[in-house]
């Protein structure tokens, strides 16, 4: 992990297209702004992990062959 120090209104660039700016620091919270192309999804990590788990569960779900046959009649 790369750890960088930044002050308010200072930025970090990731590649050529993603800019992360420190907007505000209050106590133990830091507000950041992210400027990235709309094609790049951005999630809070806890939400990202929930999405991954839901996708994994959906991929493991089995469907009864008879139910599929009824759907395609």
N, CA, C, O and CB atoms as a CASP TS submission, in Angstrom:
PFRMAT TS
TARGET T0000
AUTHOR 0000-0000-0000
METHOD Language model
MODEL 1
PARENT N/A
ATOM      1  N   UNK     1       0.855  -1.177   0.000  1.00  0.00           N
ATOM      2  CA  UNK     1       0.000   0.000   0.000  1.00  0.00           C
ATOM      3  C   UNK     1       0.894   1.232   0.000  1.00  0.00           C
ATOM      4  O   UNK     1       1.873   1.319   0.742  1.00  0.00           O
ATOM      5  CB  UNK     1      -0.969   0.003   1.227  1.00  0.00           C
ATOM      6  N   UNK     2       0.534   2.165  -0.841  1.00  0.00           N
ATOM      7  CA  UNK     2       1.227   3.445  -0.897  1.00  0.00           C
ATOM      8  C   UNK     2       0.490   4.420   0.012  1.00  0.00           C
ATOM      9  O   UNK     2      -0.717   4.607  -0.143  1.00  0.00           O
ATOM     10  CB  UNK     2       1.311   3.988  -2.365  1.00  0.00           C
ATOM     11  N   UNK     3       1.181   5.037   0.943  1.00  0.00           N
ATOM     12  CA  UNK     3       0.573   6.025   1.838  1.00  0.00           C
ATOM     13  C   UNK     3       1.139   7.401   1.492  1.00  0.00           C
ATOM     14  O   UNK     3       2.355   7.593   1.481  1.00  0.00           O
ATOM     15  CB  UNK     3       0.839   5.670   3.346  1.00  0.00           C
ATOM     16  N   UNK     4       0.260   8.348   1.212  1.00  0.00           N
ATOM     17  CA  UNK     4       0.667   9.696   0.836  1.00  0.00           C
ATOM     18  C   UNK     4       0.032  10.705   1.785  1.00  0.00           C
ATOM     19  O   UNK     4      -1.094  10.505   2.241  1.00  0.00           O
ATOM     20  CB  UNK     4       0.276  10.002  -0.627  1.00  0.00           C
ATOM     21  N   UNK     5       0.734  11.767   2.078  1.00  0.00           N
ATOM     22  CA  UNK     5       0.180  12.861   2.877  1.00  0.00           C
ATOM     23  C   UNK     5      -0.277  13.966   1.939  1.00  0.00           C
ATOM     24  O   UNK     5       0.436  14.328   1.003  1.00  0.00           O
ATOM     25  CB  UNK     5       1.224  13.401   3.903  1.00  0.00           C
ATOM     26  N   UNK     6      -1.462  14.500   2.191  1.00  0.00           N
ATOM     27  CA  UNK     6      -2.010  15.593   1.398  1.00  0.00           C
ATOM     28  C   UNK     6      -2.696  16.568   2.344  1.00  0.00           C
ATOM     29  O   UNK     6      -3.173  16.179   3.410  1.00  0.00           O
ATOM     30  CB  UNK     6      -3.003  15.069   0.310  1.00  0.00           C
ATOM     31  N   UNK     7      -2.741  17.817   1.953  1.00  0.00           N
ATOM     32  CA  UNK     7      -3.456  18.841   2.695  1.00  0.00           C
ATOM     33  C   UNK     7      -4.736  19.173   1.952  1.00  0.00           C
ATOM     34  O   UNK     7      -4.924  18.740   0.815  1.00  0.00           O
ATOM     35  CB  UNK     7      -2.583  20.107   2.893  1.00  0.00           C
ATOM     36  N   UNK     8      -5.622  19.942   2.586  1.00  0.00           N
ATOM     37  CA  UNK     8      -6.875  20.338   1.958  1.00  0.00           C
ATOM     38  C   UNK     8      -6.586  21.022   0.622  1.00  0.00           C
ATOM     39  O   UNK     8      -5.682  21.851   0.514  1.00  0.00           O
ATOM     40  CB  UNK     8      -7.686  21.274   2.890  1.00  0.00           C
ATOM     41  N   UNK     9      -7.369  20.660  -0.386  1.00  0.00           N
ATOM     42  CA  UNK     9      -7.273  21.142  -1.768  1.00  0.00           C
ATOM     43  C   UNK     9      -6.068  20.601  -2.529  1.00  0.00           C
ATOM     44  O   UNK     9      -5.797  21.052  -3.642  1.00  0.00           O
ATOM     45  CB  UNK     9      -7.220  22.638  -1.772  1.00  0.00           C
ATOM     46  N   UNK    10      -5.350  19.658  -1.965  1.00  0.00           N
ATOM     47  CA  UNK    10      -4.276  18.989  -2.699  1.00  0.00           C
ATOM     48  C   UNK    10      -4.825  17.677  -3.257  1.00  0.00           C
ATOM     49  O   UNK    10      -5.763  17.099  -2.709  1.00  0.00           O
ATOM     50  CB  UNK    10      -3.026  18.733  -1.779  1.00  0.00           C
ATOM     51  N   UNK    11      -4.227  17.221  -4.350  1.00  0.00           N
ATOM     52  CA  UNK    11      -4.758  16.059  -5.070  1.00  0.00           C
ATOM     53  C   UNK    11      -3.726  14.968  -5.256  1.00  0.00           C
ATOM     54  O   UNK    11      -2.526  15.162  -5.063  1.00  0.00           O
ATOM     55  CB  UNK    11      -5.286  16.480  -6.414  1.00  0.00           C
ATOM     56  N   UNK    12      -4.237  13.822  -5.637  1.00  0.00           N
ATOM     57  CA  UNK    12      -3.436  12.660  -6.027  1.00  0.00           C
ATOM     58  C   UNK    12      -3.989  12.211  -7.372  1.00  0.00           C
ATOM     59  O   UNK    12      -5.206  12.130  -7.543  1.00  0.00           O
ATOM     60  CB  UNK    12      -3.492  11.489  -4.938  1.00  0.00           C
ATOM     61  N   UNK    13      -3.126  11.923  -8.316  1.00  0.00           N
ATOM     62  CA  UNK    13      -3.550  11.418  -9.621  1.00  0.00           C
ATOM     63  C   UNK    13      -3.307   9.908  -9.671  1.00  0.00           C
ATOM     64  O   UNK    13      -2.257   9.421  -9.250  1.00  0.00           O
ATOM     65  CB  UNK    13      -2.789  12.146 -10.781  1.00  0.00           C
ATOM     66  N   UNK    14      -4.283   9.188 -10.186  1.00  0.00           N
ATOM     67  CA  UNK    14      -4.139   7.752 -10.438  1.00  0.00           C
ATOM     68  C   UNK    14      -4.234   7.589 -11.945  1.00  0.00           C
ATOM     69  O   UNK    14      -5.299   7.769 -12.536  1.00  0.00           O
ATOM     70  CB  UNK    14      -5.244   6.885  -9.672  1.00  0.00           C
ATOM     71  N   UNK    15      -3.132   7.253 -12.549  1.00  0.00           N
ATOM     72  CA  UNK    15      -3.086   7.205 -14.011  1.00  0.00           C
ATOM     73  C   UNK    15      -3.293   8.606 -14.559  1.00  0.00           C
ATOM     74  O   UNK    15      -2.964   9.595 -13.904  1.00  0.00           O
ATOM     75  CB  UNK    15      -4.158   6.229 -14.576  1.00  0.00           C
ATOM     76  N   UNK    16      -3.837   8.683 -15.757  1.00  0.00           N
ATOM     77  CA  UNK    16      -4.060   9.977 -16.399  1.00  0.00           C
ATOM     78  C   UNK    16      -5.473  10.501 -16.221  1.00  0.00           C
ATOM     79  O   UNK    16      -5.751  11.647 -16.574  1.00  0.00           O
ATOM     80  CB  UNK    16      -3.752   9.877 -17.859  1.00  0.00           C
ATOM     81  N   UNK    17      -6.389   9.674 -15.670  1.00  0.00           N
ATOM     82  CA  UNK    17      -7.797  10.037 -15.695  1.00  0.00           C
ATOM     83  C   UNK    17      -8.470  10.166 -14.337  1.00  0.00           C
ATOM     84  O   UNK    17      -9.591  10.669 -14.268  1.00  0.00           O
ATOM     85  CB  UNK    17      -8.523   9.050 -16.480  1.00  0.00           C
ATOM     86  N   UNK    18      -7.836   9.737 -13.263  1.00  0.00           N
ATOM     87  CA  UNK    18      -8.492   9.755 -11.959  1.00  0.00           C
ATOM     88  C   UNK    18      -7.750  10.710 -11.030  1.00  0.00           C
ATOM     89  O   UNK    18      -6.550  10.576 -10.793  1.00  0.00           O
ATOM     90  CB  UNK    18      -8.550   8.329 -11.348  1.00  0.00           C
ATOM     91  N   UNK    19      -8.501  11.674 -10.515  1.00  0.00           N
ATOM     92  CA  UNK    19      -7.933  12.654  -9.585  1.00  0.00           C
ATOM     93  C   UNK    19      -8.699  12.574  -8.268  1.00  0.00           C
ATOM     94  O   UNK    19      -9.928  12.654  -8.253  1.00  0.00           O
ATOM     95  CB  UNK    19      -7.992  14.104 -10.180  1.00  0.00           C
ATOM     96  N   UNK    20      -7.981  12.419  -7.178  1.00  0.00           N
ATOM     97  CA  UNK    20      -8.573  12.387  -5.842  1.00  0.00           C
ATOM     98  C   UNK    20      -8.096  13.629  -5.102  1.00  0.00           C
ATOM     99  O   UNK    20      -6.894  13.863  -4.974  1.00  0.00           O
ATOM    100  CB  UNK    20      -8.187  11.071  -5.063  1.00  0.00           C
ATOM    101  N   UNK    21      -9.051  14.425  -4.615  1.00  0.00           N
ATOM    102  CA  UNK    21      -8.743  15.686  -3.955  1.00  0.00           C
ATOM    103  C   UNK    21      -9.243  15.650  -2.515  1.00  0.00           C
ATOM    104  O   UNK    21     -10.356  15.196  -2.253  1.00  0.00           O
ATOM    105  CB  UNK    21      -9.370  16.871  -4.720  1.00  0.00           C
ATOM    106  N   UNK    22      -8.432  16.123  -1.592  1.00  0.00           N
ATOM    107  CA  UNK    22      -8.849  16.257  -0.195  1.00  0.00           C
ATOM    108  C   UNK    22      -9.681  17.527  -0.091  1.00  0.00           C
ATOM    109  O   UNK    22      -9.182  18.620  -0.358  1.00  0.00           O
ATOM    110  CB  UNK    22      -7.612  16.299   0.785  1.00  0.00           C
ATOM    111  N   UNK    23     -10.946  17.391   0.295  1.00  0.00           N
ATOM    112  CA  UNK    23     -11.847  18.530   0.365  1.00  0.00           C
ATOM    113  C   UNK    23     -11.955  19.117   1.768  1.00  0.00           C
ATOM    114  O   UNK    23     -12.060  20.331   1.943  1.00  0.00           O
ATOM    115  CB  UNK    23     -13.208  18.128  -0.118  1.00  0.00           C
ATOM    116  N   UNK    24     -11.928  18.227   2.767  1.00  0.00           N
ATOM    117  CA  UNK    24     -12.168  18.697   4.128  1.00  0.00           C
ATOM    118  C   UNK    24     -11.649  17.664   5.122  1.00  0.00           C
ATOM    119  O   UNK    24     -11.696  16.462   4.862  1.00  0.00           O
ATOM    120  CB  UNK    24     -13.678  18.972   4.362  1.00  0.00           C
ATOM    121  N   UNK    25     -11.154  18.140   6.257  1.00  0.00           N
ATOM    122  CA  UNK    25     -10.736  17.266   7.346  1.00  0.00           C
ATOM    123  C   UNK    25     -11.422  17.770   8.611  1.00  0.00           C
ATOM    124  O   UNK    25     -11.242  18.922   9.008  1.00  0.00           O
ATOM    125  CB  UNK    25      -9.163  17.241   7.507  1.00  0.00           C
ATOM    126  N   UNK    26     -12.217  16.892   9.246  1.00  0.00           N
ATOM    127  CA  UNK    26     -12.898  17.225  10.497  1.00  0.00           C
ATOM    128  C   UNK    26     -12.670  16.085  11.470  1.00  0.00           C
ATOM    129  O   UNK    26     -13.224  15.000  11.294  1.00  0.00           O
ATOM    130  CB  UNK    26     -14.429  17.478  10.273  1.00  0.00           C
ATOM    131  N   UNK    27     -11.866  16.316  12.487  1.00  0.00           N
ATOM    132  CA  UNK    27     -11.592  15.260  13.457  1.00  0.00           C
ATOM    133  C   UNK    27     -10.985  14.052  12.778  1.00  0.00           C
ATOM    134  O   UNK    27      -9.929  14.142  12.153  1.00  0.00           O
ATOM    135  CB  UNK    27     -12.865  14.863  14.193  1.00  0.00           C
ATOM    136  N   UNK    28     -11.665  12.911  12.906  1.00  0.00           N
ATOM    137  CA  UNK    28     -11.131  11.682  12.305  1.00  0.00           C
ATOM    138  C   UNK    28     -11.774  11.369  10.953  1.00  0.00           C
ATOM    139  O   UNK    28     -11.613  10.263  10.438  1.00  0.00           O
ATOM    140  CB  UNK    28     -11.339  10.507  13.251  1.00  0.00           C
ATOM    141  N   UNK    29     -12.498  12.325  10.375  1.00  0.00           N
ATOM    142  CA  UNK    29     -13.101  12.121   9.057  1.00  0.00           C
ATOM    143  C   UNK    29     -12.427  12.987   8.006  1.00  0.00           C
ATOM    144  O   UNK    29     -12.069  14.139   8.254  1.00  0.00           O
ATOM    145  CB  UNK    29     -14.598  12.424   9.101  1.00  0.00           C
ATOM    146  N   UNK    30     -12.265  12.404   6.836  1.00  0.00           N
ATOM    147  CA  UNK    30     -11.687  13.116   5.697  1.00  0.00           C
ATOM    148  C   UNK    30     -12.698  13.057   4.563  1.00  0.00           C
ATOM    149  O   UNK    30     -13.170  11.974   4.215  1.00  0.00           O
ATOM    150  CB  UNK    30     -10.302  12.500   5.263  1.00  0.00           C
ATOM    151  N   UNK    31     -13.034  14.190   3.988  1.00  0.00           N
ATOM    152  CA  UNK    31     -13.935  14.228   2.836  1.00  0.00           C
ATOM    153  C   UNK    31     -13.071  14.352   1.590  1.00  0.00           C
ATOM    154  O   UNK    31     -12.236  15.249   1.475  1.00  0.00           O
ATOM    155  CB  UNK    31     -14.968  15.417   2.940  1.00  0.00           C
ATOM    156  N   UNK    32     -13.294  13.424   0.658  1.00  0.00           N
ATOM    157  CA  UNK    32     -12.519  13.433  -0.576  1.00  0.00           C
ATOM    158  C   UNK    32     -13.447  13.621  -1.768  1.00  0.00           C
ATOM    159  O   UNK    32     -14.624  13.264  -1.723  1.00  0.00           O
ATOM    160  CB  UNK    32     -11.706  12.131  -0.722  1.00  0.00           C
ATOM    161  N   UNK    33     -12.899  14.183  -2.824  1.00  0.00           N
ATOM    162  CA  UNK    33     -13.602  14.295  -4.093  1.00  0.00           C
ATOM    163  C   UNK    33     -12.882  13.434  -5.110  1.00  0.00           C
ATOM    164  O   UNK    33     -11.652  13.395  -5.137  1.00  0.00           O
ATOM    165  CB  UNK    33     -13.688  15.773  -4.569  1.00  0.00           C
ATOM    166  N   UNK    34     -13.636  12.749  -5.939  1.00  0.00           N
ATOM    167  CA  UNK    34     -13.050  11.873  -6.948  1.00  0.00           C
ATOM    168  C   UNK    34     -13.534  12.329  -8.312  1.00  0.00           C
ATOM    169  O   UNK    34     -14.736  12.396  -8.566  1.00  0.00           O
ATOM    170  CB  UNK    34     -13.420  10.379  -6.691  1.00  0.00           C
ATOM    171  N   UNK    35     -12.600  12.636  -9.176  1.00  0.00           N
ATOM    172  CA  UNK    35     -12.910  13.009 -10.550  1.00  0.00           C
ATOM    173  C   UNK    35     -12.399  11.888 -11.437  1.00  0.00           C
ATOM    174  O   UNK    35     -11.193  11.681 -11.568  1.00  0.00           O
ATOM    175  CB  UNK    35     -12.271  14.397 -10.943  1.00  0.00           C
ATOM    176  N   UNK    36     -13.335  11.165 -12.047  1.00  0.00           N
ATOM    177  CA  UNK    36     -12.974  10.016 -12.880  1.00  0.00           C
ATOM    178  C   UNK    36     -13.981   9.895 -14.009  1.00  0.00           C
ATOM    179  O   UNK    36     -15.091  10.417 -13.909  1.00  0.00           O
ATOM    180  CB  UNK    36     -12.922   8.704 -12.042  1.00  0.00           C
ATOM    181  N   UNK    37     -13.606   9.210 -15.085  1.00  0.00           N
ATOM    182  CA  UNK    37     -14.560   8.982 -16.173  1.00  0.00           C
ATOM    183  C   UNK    37     -15.788   8.230 -15.668  1.00  0.00           C
ATOM    184  O   UNK    37     -15.685   7.406 -14.759  1.00  0.00           O
ATOM    185  CB  UNK    37     -13.894   8.198 -17.319  1.00  0.00           C
ATOM    186  N   UNK    38     -16.946   8.513 -16.253  1.00  0.00           N
ATOM    187  CA  UNK    38     -18.183   7.859 -15.829  1.00  0.00           C
ATOM    188  C   UNK    38     -18.150   6.360 -16.051  1.00  0.00           C
ATOM    189  O   UNK    38     -18.924   5.627 -15.436  1.00  0.00           O
ATOM    190  CB  UNK    38     -19.358   8.450 -16.561  1.00  0.00           C
ATOM    191  N   UNK    39     -17.276   5.898 -16.912  1.00  0.00           N
ATOM    192  CA  UNK    39     -17.193   4.466 -17.193  1.00  0.00           C
ATOM    193  C   UNK    39     -16.495   3.690 -16.075  1.00  0.00           C
ATOM    194  O   UNK    39     -16.483   2.459 -16.093  1.00  0.00           O
ATOM    195  CB  UNK    39     -16.462   4.241 -18.502  1.00  0.00           C
ATOM    196  N   UNK    40     -15.920   4.391 -15.111  1.00  0.00           N
ATOM    197  CA  UNK    40     -15.236   3.735 -13.997  1.00  0.00           C
ATOM    198  C   UNK    40     -16.144   3.779 -12.771  1.00  0.00           C
ATOM    199  O   UNK    40     -16.396   4.856 -12.229  1.00  0.00           O
ATOM    200  CB  UNK    40     -13.857   4.417 -13.698  1.00  0.00           C
ATOM    201  N   UNK    41     -16.643   2.612 -12.323  1.00  0.00           N
ATOM    202  CA  UNK    41     -17.506   2.612 -11.151  1.00  0.00           C
ATOM    203  C   UNK    41     -16.704   2.928  -9.882  1.00  0.00           C
ATOM    204  O   UNK    41     -15.561   2.495  -9.735  1.00  0.00           O
ATOM    205  CB  UNK    41     -18.212   1.255 -11.011  1.00  0.00           C
ATOM    206  N   UNK    42     -17.315   3.684  -8.976  1.00  0.00           N
ATOM    207  CA  UNK    42     -16.662   4.050  -7.720  1.00  0.00           C
ATOM    208  C   UNK    42     -17.618   3.691  -6.586  1.00  0.00           C
ATOM    209  O   UNK    42     -18.755   4.162  -6.557  1.00  0.00           O
ATOM    210  CB  UNK    42     -16.279   5.583  -7.687  1.00  0.00           C
ATOM    211  N   UNK    43     -17.159   2.861  -5.655  1.00  0.00           N
ATOM    212  CA  UNK    43     -17.973   2.411  -4.533  1.00  0.00           C
ATOM    213  C   UNK    43     -17.194   2.558  -3.225  1.00  0.00           C
ATOM    214  O   UNK    43     -15.965   2.492  -3.203  1.00  0.00           O
ATOM    215  CB  UNK    43     -18.417   0.947  -4.737  1.00  0.00           C
ATOM    216  N   UNK    44     -17.942   2.760  -2.137  1.00  0.00           N
ATOM    217  CA  UNK    44     -17.327   2.607  -0.817  1.00  0.00           C
ATOM    218  C   UNK    44     -16.995   1.126  -0.676  1.00  0.00           C
ATOM    219  O   UNK    44     -17.726   0.278  -1.188  1.00  0.00           O
ATOM    220  CB  UNK    44     -18.282   3.116   0.358  1.00  0.00           C
ATOM    221  N   UNK    45     -15.908   0.808   0.009  1.00  0.00           N
ATOM    222  CA  UNK    45     -15.446  -0.580   0.042  1.00  0.00           C
ATOM    223  C   UNK    45     -16.487  -1.525   0.629  1.00  0.00           C
ATOM    224  O   UNK    45     -16.676  -2.625   0.110  1.00  0.00           O
ATOM    225  CB  UNK    45     -14.163  -0.681   0.839  1.00  0.00           C
ATOM    226  N   UNK    46     -17.173  -1.116   1.711  1.00  0.00           N
ATOM    227  CA  UNK    46     -18.151  -2.016   2.313  1.00  0.00           C
ATOM    228  C   UNK    46     -19.293  -2.327   1.343  1.00  0.00           C
ATOM    229  O   UNK    46     -19.806  -3.446   1.346  1.00  0.00           O
ATOM    230  CB  UNK    46     -18.708  -1.406   3.602  1.00  0.00           C
ATOM    231  N   UNK    47     -19.695  -1.373   0.523  1.00  0.00           N
ATOM    232  CA  UNK    47     -20.720  -1.610  -0.477  1.00  0.00           C
ATOM    233  C   UNK    47     -20.186  -2.498  -1.597  1.00  0.00           C
ATOM    234  O   UNK    47     -20.884  -3.396  -2.068  1.00  0.00           O
ATOM    235  CB  UNK    47     -21.228  -0.285  -1.043  1.00  0.00           C
ATOM    236  N   UNK    48     -18.962  -2.252  -2.018  1.00  0.00           N
ATOM    237  CA  UNK    48     -18.322  -3.074  -3.051  1.00  0.00           C
ATOM    238  C   UNK    48     -18.273  -4.545  -2.617  1.00  0.00           C
ATOM    239  O   UNK    48     -18.559  -5.440  -3.412  1.00  0.00           O
ATOM    240  CB  UNK    48     -16.892  -2.555  -3.348  1.00  0.00           C
ATOM    241  N   UNK    49     -17.909  -4.787  -1.355  1.00  0.00           N
ATOM    242  CA  UNK    49     -17.839  -6.166  -0.850  1.00  0.00           C
ATOM    243  C   UNK    49     -19.228  -6.814  -0.826  1.00  0.00           C
ATOM    244  O   UNK    49     -19.359  -8.005  -1.110  1.00  0.00           O
ATOM    245  CB  UNK    49     -17.218  -6.189   0.566  1.00  0.00           C
ATOM    246  N   UNK    50     -20.266  -6.035  -0.487  1.00  0.00           N
ATOM    247  CA  UNK    50     -21.629  -6.567  -0.513  1.00  0.00           C
ATOM    248  C   UNK    50     -22.047  -6.935  -1.928  1.00  0.00           C
ATOM    249  O   UNK    50     -22.676  -7.971  -2.143  1.00  0.00           O
ATOM    250  CB  UNK    50     -22.610  -5.554   0.075  1.00  0.00           C
ATOM    251  N   UNK    51     -21.703  -6.100  -2.883  1.00  0.00           N
ATOM    252  CA  UNK    51     -22.025  -6.381  -4.282  1.00  0.00           C
ATOM    253  C   UNK    51     -21.332  -7.651  -4.738  1.00  0.00           C
ATOM    254  O   UNK    51     -21.940  -8.493  -5.399  1.00  0.00           O
ATOM    255  CB  UNK    51     -21.622  -5.203  -5.181  1.00  0.00           C
ATOM    256  N   UNK    52     -20.062  -7.790  -4.388  1.00  0.00           N
ATOM    257  CA  UNK    52     -19.311  -8.991  -4.775  1.00  0.00           C
ATOM    258  C   UNK    52     -19.941 -10.245  -4.177  1.00  0.00           C
ATOM    259  O   UNK    52     -20.064 -11.267  -4.852  1.00  0.00           O
ATOM    260  CB  UNK    52     -17.842  -8.876  -4.328  1.00  0.00           C
ATOM    261  N   UNK    53     -20.340 -10.164  -2.905  1.00  0.00           N
ATOM    262  CA  UNK    53     -20.949 -11.318  -2.243  1.00  0.00           C
ATOM    263  C   UNK    53     -22.293 -11.663  -2.894  1.00  0.00           C
ATOM    264  O   UNK    53     -22.601 -12.836  -3.106  1.00  0.00           O
ATOM    265  CB  UNK    53     -21.140 -11.038  -0.736  1.00  0.00           C
ATOM    266  N   UNK    54     -23.078 -10.650  -3.203  1.00  0.00           N
ATOM    267  CA  UNK    54     -24.370 -10.888  -3.868  1.00  0.00           C
ATOM    268  C   UNK    54     -24.171 -11.523  -5.235  1.00  0.00           C
ATOM    269  O   UNK    54     -24.910 -12.435  -5.607  1.00  0.00           O
ATOM    270  CB  UNK    54     -25.155  -9.574  -4.014  1.00  0.00           C
ATOM    271  N   UNK    55     -23.193 -11.057  -5.977  1.00  0.00           N
ATOM    272  CA  UNK    55     -22.897 -11.637  -7.294  1.00  0.00           C
ATOM    273  C   UNK    55     -22.461 -13.090  -7.166  1.00  0.00           C
ATOM    274  O   UNK    55     -22.847 -13.940  -7.968  1.00  0.00           O
ATOM    275  CB  UNK    55     -21.806 -10.823  -8.007  1.00  0.00           C
ATOM    276  N   UNK    56     -21.650 -13.364  -6.147  1.00  0.00           N
ATOM    277  CA  UNK    56     -21.181 -14.732  -5.929  1.00  0.00           C
ATOM    278  C   UNK    56     -22.353 -15.651  -5.594  1.00  0.00           C
ATOM    279  O   UNK    56     -22.448 -16.762  -6.115  1.00  0.00           O
ATOM    280  CB  UNK    56     -20.130 -14.772  -4.801  1.00  0.00           C
ATOM    281  N   UNK    57     -23.246 -15.181  -4.719  1.00  0.00           N
ATOM    282  CA  UNK    57     -24.415 -15.985  -4.353  1.00  0.00           C
ATOM    283  C   UNK    57     -25.317 -16.219  -5.561  1.00  0.00           C
ATOM    284  O   UNK    57     -25.832 -17.321  -5.750  1.00  0.00           O
ATOM    285  CB  UNK    57     -25.208 -15.300  -3.227  1.00  0.00           C
ATOM    286  N   UNK    58     -25.507 -15.194  -6.371  1.00  0.00           N
ATOM    287  CA  UNK    58     -26.360 -15.343  -7.547  1.00  0.00           C
ATOM    288  C   UNK    58     -25.763 -16.335  -8.537  1.00  0.00           C
ATOM    289  O   UNK    58     -26.495 -17.094  -9.173  1.00  0.00           O
ATOM    290  CB  UNK    58     -26.573 -13.989  -8.225  1.00  0.00           C
ATOM    291  N   UNK    59     -24.461 -16.335  -8.670  1.00  0.00           N
ATOM    292  CA  UNK    59     -23.803 -17.249  -9.610  1.00  0.00           C
ATOM    293  C   UNK    59     -23.886 -18.693  -9.125  1.00  0.00           C
ATOM    294  O   UNK    59     -23.854 -19.623  -9.931  1.00  0.00           O
ATOM    295  CB  UNK    59     -22.336 -16.848  -9.809  1.00  0.00           C
ATOM    296  N   UNK    60     -23.991 -18.881  -7.818  1.00  0.00           N
ATOM    297  CA  UNK    60     -24.039 -20.233  -7.258  1.00  0.00           C
ATOM    298  C   UNK    60     -25.457 -20.781  -7.169  1.00  0.00           C
ATOM    299  O   UNK    60     -25.644 -21.966  -6.892  1.00  0.00           O
ATOM    300  CB  UNK    60     -23.408 -20.243  -5.887  1.00  0.00           C
ATOM    301  N   UNK    61     -26.447 -19.945  -7.398  1.00  0.00           N
ATOM    302  CA  UNK    61     -27.845 -20.370  -7.294  1.00  0.00           C
ATOM    303  C   UNK    61     -28.175 -21.333  -8.431  1.00  0.00           C
ATOM    304  O   UNK    61     -27.859 -21.079  -9.594  1.00  0.00           O
ATOM    305  CB  UNK    61     -28.802 -19.144  -7.323  1.00  0.00           C
ATOM    306  N   UNK    62     -28.806 -22.424  -8.076  1.00  0.00           N
ATOM    307  CA  UNK    62     -29.204 -23.389  -9.096  1.00  0.00           C
ATOM    308  C   UNK    62     -30.701 -23.251  -9.359  1.00  0.00           C
ATOM    309  O   UNK    62     -31.475 -22.890  -8.473  1.00  0.00           O
ATOM    310  CB  UNK    62     -28.851 -24.840  -8.659  1.00  0.00           C
ATOM    311  N   UNK    63     -31.080 -23.542 -10.572  1.00  0.00           N
ATOM    312  CA  UNK    63     -32.480 -23.472 -10.976  1.00  0.00           C
ATOM    313  C   UNK    63     -32.915 -24.864 -11.407  1.00  0.00           C
ATOM    314  O   UNK    63     -32.203 -25.564 -12.127  1.00  0.00           O
ATOM    315  CB  UNK    63     -32.695 -22.431 -12.126  1.00  0.00           C
ATOM    316  N   UNK    64     -34.072 -25.238 -10.960  1.00  0.00           N
ATOM    317  CA  UNK    64     -34.648 -26.531 -11.319  1.00  0.00           C
ATOM    318  C   UNK    64     -34.891 -26.583 -12.826  1.00  0.00           C
ATOM    319  O   UNK    64     -35.425 -25.636 -13.402  1.00  0.00           O
ATOM    320  CB  UNK    64     -35.968 -26.783 -10.542  1.00  0.00           C
ATOM    321  N   UNK    65     -34.503 -27.681 -13.461  1.00  0.00           N
ATOM    322  CA  UNK    65     -34.685 -27.848 -14.911  1.00  0.00           C
ATOM    323  C   UNK    65     -36.146 -27.716 -15.316  1.00  0.00           C
ATOM    324  O   UNK    65     -36.444 -27.174 -16.380  1.00  0.00           O
ATOM    325  CB  UNK    65     -34.148 -29.205 -15.360  1.00  0.00           C
ATOM    326  N   UNK    66     -37.056 -28.201 -14.489  1.00  0.00           N
ATOM    327  CA  UNK    66     -38.484 -28.127 -14.818  1.00  0.00           C
ATOM    328  C   UNK    66     -38.952 -26.678 -14.852  1.00  0.00           C
ATOM    329  O   UNK    66     -39.780 -26.316 -15.688  1.00  0.00           O
ATOM    330  CB  UNK    66     -39.319 -28.929 -13.800  1.00  0.00           C
ATOM    331  N   UNK    67     -38.435 -25.848 -13.958  1.00  0.00           N
ATOM    332  CA  UNK    67     -38.796 -24.434 -13.935  1.00  0.00           C
ATOM    333  C   UNK    67     -38.314 -23.766 -15.223  1.00  0.00           C
ATOM    334  O   UNK    67     -39.037 -22.955 -15.802  1.00  0.00           O
ATOM    335  CB  UNK    67     -38.190 -23.728 -12.687  1.00  0.00           C
ATOM    336  N   UNK    68     -37.128 -24.090 -15.669  1.00  0.00           N
ATOM    337  CA  UNK    68     -36.609 -23.527 -16.924  1.00  0.00           C
ATOM    338  C   UNK    68     -37.457 -23.954 -18.124  1.00  0.00           C
ATOM    339  O   UNK    68     -37.749 -23.149 -19.008  1.00  0.00           O
ATOM    340  CB  UNK    68     -35.151 -23.958 -17.135  1.00  0.00           C
ATOM    341  N   UNK    69     -37.835 -25.196 -18.143  1.00  0.00           N
ATOM    342  CA  UNK    69     -38.660 -25.682 -19.249  1.00  0.00           C
ATOM    343  C   UNK    69     -39.981 -24.933 -19.332  1.00  0.00           C
ATOM    344  O   UNK    69     -40.443 -24.599 -20.422  1.00  0.00           O
ATOM    345  CB  UNK    69     -38.920 -27.176 -19.099  1.00  0.00           C
ATOM    346  N   UNK    70     -40.595 -24.668 -18.168  1.00  0.00           N
ATOM    347  CA  UNK    70     -41.860 -23.929 -18.132  1.00  0.00           C
ATOM    348  C   UNK    70     -41.680 -22.498 -18.622  1.00  0.00           C
ATOM    349  O   UNK    70     -42.564 -21.950 -19.281  1.00  0.00           O
ATOM    350  CB  UNK    70     -42.435 -23.926 -16.715  1.00  0.00           C
ATOM    351  N   UNK    71     -40.557 -21.900 -18.309  1.00  0.00           N
ATOM    352  CA  UNK    71     -40.286 -20.532 -18.736  1.00  0.00           C
ATOM    353  C   UNK    71     -40.162 -20.410 -20.255  1.00  0.00           C
ATOM    354  O   UNK    71     -40.548 -19.394 -20.832  1.00  0.00           O
ATOM    355  CB  UNK    71     -39.019 -20.029 -18.079  1.00  0.00           C
ATOM    356  N   UNK    72     -39.633 -21.430 -20.890  1.00  0.00           N
ATOM    357  CA  UNK    72     -39.374 -21.353 -22.329  1.00  0.00           C
ATOM    358  C   UNK    72     -40.436 -22.022 -23.185  1.00  0.00           C
ATOM    359  O   UNK    72     -40.212 -22.260 -24.371  1.00  0.00           O
ATOM    360  CB  UNK    72     -38.053 -21.967 -22.630  1.00  0.00           C
ATOM    361  N   UNK    73     -41.584 -22.329 -22.604  1.00  0.00           N
ATOM    362  CA  UNK    73     -42.670 -22.927 -23.384  1.00  0.00           C
ATOM    363  C   UNK    73     -43.449 -21.885 -24.095  1.00  0.00           C
ATOM    364  O   UNK    73     -44.405 -22.204 -24.802  1.00  0.00           O
ATOM    365  CB  UNK    73     -43.586 -23.734 -22.512  1.00  0.00           C
TER
END
